[in-house]
Amino acid sequence: MNTAATFKQTDVKRAVKAVTDAGLRIGSVEITREGTIRVITNTQSQLASRPEPEL
């Protein structure tokens, strides 16, 4: 049984571009059966590469 996709490739591309344009690194992308697109950032490597703020 074929069902219509709940998302399009352009939806995923748009979400990935928004995250990378914000300067974040993508760890993974999850898409649910309902069509929810989750872009998981790789925050651990970002936090490690940030310099400590001067007080």
N, CA, C and O atoms as CSV, one atom per row, in Angstrom:
chain,resi,resn,atom,element,x,y,z
A,1,MET,N,N,0.839,-1.171,0.000
A,1,MET,CA,C,0.000,0.000,0.000
A,1,MET,C,C,0.891,1.244,0.000
A,1,MET,O,O,1.697,1.435,0.910
A,2,ASN,N,N,0.747,2.062,-0.994
A,2,ASN,CA,C,1.522,3.300,-1.084
A,2,ASN,C,C,0.750,4.442,-0.444
A,2,ASN,O,O,-0.434,4.643,-0.712
A,3,THR,N,N,1.440,5.177,0.398
A,3,THR,CA,C,0.830,6.365,0.996
A,3,THR,C,C,1.646,7.582,0.589
A,3,THR,O,O,2.844,7.491,0.321
A,4,ALA,N,N,0.981,8.699,0.551
A,4,ALA,CA,C,1.672,9.934,0.184
A,4,ALA,C,C,2.663,10.309,1.273
A,4,ALA,O,O,2.404,10.118,2.461
A,5,ALA,N,N,3.781,10.836,0.859
A,5,ALA,CA,C,4.792,11.273,1.826
A,5,ALA,C,C,4.246,12.453,2.623
A,5,ALA,O,O,3.514,13.291,2.096
A,6,THR,N,N,4.612,12.503,3.895
A,6,THR,CA,C,4.151,13.593,4.751
A,6,THR,C,C,5.133,14.755,4.757
A,6,THR,O,O,4.909,15.751,5.444
A,7,PHE,N,N,6.210,14.639,4.005
A,7,PHE,CA,C,7.190,15.716,3.880
A,7,PHE,C,C,7.808,15.625,2.494
A,7,PHE,O,O,7.704,14.607,1.811
A,8,LYS,N,N,8.443,16.700,2.104
A,8,LYS,CA,C,9.130,16.719,0.815
A,8,LYS,C,C,10.615,16.952,1.050
A,8,LYS,O,O,11.021,17.467,2.092
A,9,GLN,N,N,11.406,16.571,0.080
A,9,GLN,CA,C,12.851,16.750,0.185
A,9,GLN,C,C,13.185,18.222,0.375
A,9,GLN,O,O,14.127,18.557,1.095
A,10,THR,N,N,12.426,19.101,-0.260
A,10,THR,CA,C,12.689,20.534,-0.100
A,10,THR,C,C,12.450,20.989,1.333
A,10,THR,O,O,13.108,21.918,1.801
A,11,ASP,N,N,11.510,20.344,2.042
A,11,ASP,CA,C,11.276,20.670,3.454
A,11,ASP,C,C,12.514,20.357,4.287
A,11,ASP,O,O,12.906,21.140,5.152
A,12,VAL,N,N,13.122,19.209,4.019
A,12,VAL,CA,C,14.320,18.808,4.757
A,12,VAL,C,C,15.480,19.737,4.409
A,12,VAL,O,O,16.212,20.174,5.298
A,13,LYS,N,N,15.652,20.037,3.134
A,13,LYS,CA,C,16.725,20.945,2.716
A,13,LYS,C,C,16.569,22.310,3.380
A,13,LYS,O,O,17.552,22.904,3.824
A,14,ARG,N,N,15.342,22.802,3.446
A,14,ARG,CA,C,15.088,24.106,4.053
A,14,ARG,C,C,15.446,24.093,5.537
A,14,ARG,O,O,16.055,25.042,6.031
A,15,ALA,N,N,15.079,23.041,6.246
A,15,ALA,CA,C,15.381,22.933,7.675
A,15,ALA,C,C,16.887,22.841,7.909
A,15,ALA,O,O,17.416,23.491,8.811
A,16,VAL,N,N,17.573,22.041,7.105
A,16,VAL,CA,C,19.027,21.887,7.239
A,16,VAL,C,C,19.728,23.206,6.938
A,16,VAL,O,O,20.667,23.581,7.640
A,17,LYS,N,N,19.286,23.906,5.911
A,17,LYS,CA,C,19.898,25.190,5.554
A,17,LYS,C,C,19.699,26.213,6.668
A,17,LYS,O,O,20.613,26.981,6.968
A,18,ALA,N,N,18.532,26.235,7.278
A,18,ALA,CA,C,18.272,27.178,8.365
A,18,ALA,C,C,19.215,26.939,9.538
A,18,ALA,O,O,19.722,27.887,10.138
A,19,VAL,N,N,19.444,25.685,9.858
A,19,VAL,CA,C,20.330,25.356,10.978
A,19,VAL,C,C,21.776,25.723,10.652
A,19,VAL,O,O,22.468,26.315,11.480
A,20,THR,N,N,22.230,25.377,9.464
A,20,THR,CA,C,23.613,25.696,9.103
A,20,THR,C,C,23.814,27.200,8.933
A,20,THR,O,O,24.883,27.716,9.258
A,21,ASP,N,N,22.806,27.908,8.431
A,21,ASP,CA,C,22.899,29.366,8.317
A,21,ASP,C,C,22.990,30.030,9.687
A,21,ASP,O,O,23.544,31.122,9.818
A,22,ALA,N,N,22.447,29.373,10.702
A,22,ALA,CA,C,22.525,29.890,12.071
A,22,ALA,C,C,23.884,29.600,12.701
A,22,ALA,O,O,24.144,29.999,13.836
A,23,GLY,N,N,24.751,28.903,11.961
A,23,GLY,CA,C,26.095,28.627,12.456
A,23,GLY,C,C,26.198,27.388,13.318
A,23,GLY,O,O,27.187,27.211,14.029
A,24,LEU,N,N,25.196,26.528,13.271
A,24,LEU,CA,C,25.206,25.308,14.074
A,24,LEU,C,C,25.636,24.122,13.227
A,24,LEU,O,O,25.466,24.116,12.008
A,25,ARG,N,N,26.193,23.123,13.890
A,25,ARG,CA,C,26.577,21.880,13.214
A,25,ARG,C,C,25.471,20.860,13.406
A,25,ARG,O,O,24.895,20.741,14.487
A,26,ILE,N,N,25.187,20.134,12.352
A,26,ILE,CA,C,24.116,19.146,12.404
A,26,ILE,C,C,24.682,17.806,12.837
A,26,ILE,O,O,25.650,17.308,12.263
A,27,GLY,N,N,24.058,17.227,13.866
A,27,GLY,CA,C,24.432,15.901,14.321
A,27,GLY,C,C,23.625,14.835,13.611
A,27,GLY,O,O,24.161,13.803,13.207
A,28,SER,N,N,22.313,15.091,13.458
A,28,SER,CA,C,21.443,14.153,12.757
A,28,SER,C,C,20.133,14.840,12.405
A,28,SER,O,O,19.828,15.928,12.893
A,29,VAL,N,N,19.365,14.178,11.546
A,29,VAL,CA,C,18.040,14.657,11.167
A,29,VAL,C,C,17.073,13.504,11.379
A,29,VAL,O,O,17.327,12.382,10.939
A,30,GLU,N,N,15.962,13.782,12.054
A,30,GLU,CA,C,14.932,12.767,12.296
A,30,GLU,C,C,13.640,13.219,11.629
A,30,GLU,O,O,13.284,14.396,11.681
A,31,ILE,N,N,12.944,12.282,11.004
A,31,ILE,CA,C,11.655,12.575,10.394
A,31,ILE,C,C,10.669,11.538,10.907
A,31,ILE,O,O,10.888,10.336,10.753
A,32,THR,N,N,9.583,12.003,11.516
A,32,THR,CA,C,8.584,11.091,12.064
A,32,THR,C,C,7.587,10.680,10.987
A,32,THR,O,O,7.560,11.257,9.900
A,33,ARG,N,N,6.786,9.699,11.293
A,33,ARG,CA,C,5.749,9.243,10.364
A,33,ARG,C,C,4.738,10.344,10.059
A,33,ARG,O,O,4.134,10.369,8.986
A,34,GLU,N,N,4.563,11.250,11.011
A,34,GLU,CA,C,3.616,12.347,10.825
A,34,GLU,C,C,4.204,13.470,9.979
A,34,GLU,O,O,3.484,14.382,9.571
A,35,GLY,N,N,5.509,13.408,9.713
A,35,GLY,CA,C,6.155,14.416,8.888
A,35,GLY,C,C,6.922,15.467,9.658
A,35,GLY,O,O,7.426,16.421,9.067
A,36,THR,N,N,7.021,15.309,10.973
A,36,THR,CA,C,7.801,16.245,11.775
A,36,THR,C,C,9.279,16.075,11.451
A,36,THR,O,O,9.801,14.959,11.453
A,37,ILE,N,N,9.945,17.182,11.173
A,37,ILE,CA,C,11.375,17.157,10.857
A,37,ILE,C,C,12.122,17.745,12.037
A,37,ILE,O,O,11.892,18.894,12.413
A,38,ARG,N,N,13.021,16.958,12.626
A,38,ARG,CA,C,13.846,17.412,13.747
A,38,ARG,C,C,15.296,17.408,13.312
A,38,ARG,O,O,15.822,16.392,12.859
A,39,VAL,N,N,15.935,18.561,13.455
A,39,VAL,CA,C,17.358,18.656,13.165
A,39,VAL,C,C,18.066,18.708,14.510
A,39,VAL,O,O,17.895,19.658,15.274
A,40,ILE,N,N,18.856,17.692,14.795
A,40,ILE,CA,C,19.577,17.588,16.057
A,40,ILE,C,C,20.970,18.165,15.840
A,40,ILE,O,O,21.722,17.713,14.977
A,41,THR,N,N,21.295,19.175,16.643
A,41,THR,CA,C,22.611,19.793,16.490
A,41,THR,C,C,23.650,19.034,17.293
A,41,THR,O,O,23.332,18.308,18.234
A,42,ASN,N,N,24.875,19.219,16.901
A,42,ASN,CA,C,26.003,18.586,17.566
A,42,ASN,C,C,26.553,19.584,18.577
A,42,ASN,O,O,27.632,20.141,18.372
A,43,THR,N,N,25.824,19.818,19.665
A,43,THR,CA,C,26.161,20.879,20.609
A,43,THR,C,C,27.407,20.574,21.421
A,43,THR,O,O,28.100,21.503,21.837
A,44,GLN,N,N,27.713,19.331,21.657
A,44,GLN,CA,C,28.887,19.006,22.464
A,44,GLN,C,C,30.159,19.520,21.806
A,44,GLN,O,O,31.001,20.111,22.481
A,45,SER,N,N,30.315,19.311,20.513
A,45,SER,CA,C,31.521,19.779,19.841
A,45,SER,C,C,31.532,21.294,19.746
A,45,SER,O,O,32.602,21.902,19.751
A,46,GLN,N,N,30.369,21.914,19.660
A,46,GLN,CA,C,30.308,23.372,19.609
A,46,GLN,C,C,30.699,23.966,20.945
A,46,GLN,O,O,31.427,24.957,21.000
A,47,LEU,N,N,30.219,23.367,22.023
A,47,LEU,CA,C,30.542,23.888,23.344
A,47,LEU,C,C,32.032,23.749,23.630
A,47,LEU,O,O,32.630,24.625,24.254
A,48,ALA,N,N,32.624,22.664,23.181
A,48,ALA,CA,C,34.047,22.441,23.427
A,48,ALA,C,C,34.915,23.416,22.635
A,48,ALA,O,O,36.014,23.761,23.070
A,49,SER,N,N,34.434,23.857,21.486
A,49,SER,CA,C,35.255,24.731,20.654
A,49,SER,C,C,35.086,26.211,20.989
A,49,SER,O,O,35.829,27.046,20.474
A,50,ARG,N,N,34.129,26.544,21.837
A,50,ARG,CA,C,33.928,27.941,22.212
A,50,ARG,C,C,34.954,28.374,23.244
A,50,ARG,O,O,35.259,27.624,24.172
A,51,PRO,N,N,35.488,29.579,23.088
A,51,PRO,CA,C,36.409,30.076,24.118
A,51,PRO,C,C,35.641,30.457,25.381
A,51,PRO,O,O,34.475,30.845,25.321
A,52,GLU,N,N,36.302,30.343,26.503
A,52,GLU,CA,C,35.685,30.724,27.769
A,52,GLU,C,C,35.496,32.239,27.803
A,52,GLU,O,O,36.397,32.976,27.403
A,53,PRO,N,N,34.342,32.716,28.272
A,53,PRO,CA,C,34.144,34.167,28.350
A,53,PRO,C,C,35.032,34.784,29.423
A,53,PRO,O,O,35.273,34.187,30.472
A,54,GLU,N,N,35.510,35.985,29.141
A,54,GLU,CA,C,36.333,36.692,30.115
A,54,GLU,C,C,35.424,37.442,31.070
A,54,GLU,O,O,34.464,38.085,30.646
A,55,LEU,N,N,35.722,37.361,32.351
A,55,LEU,CA,C,34.901,38.043,33.352
A,55,LEU,C,C,35.564,39.270,33.879
A,55,LEU,O,O,35.001,39.958,34.731
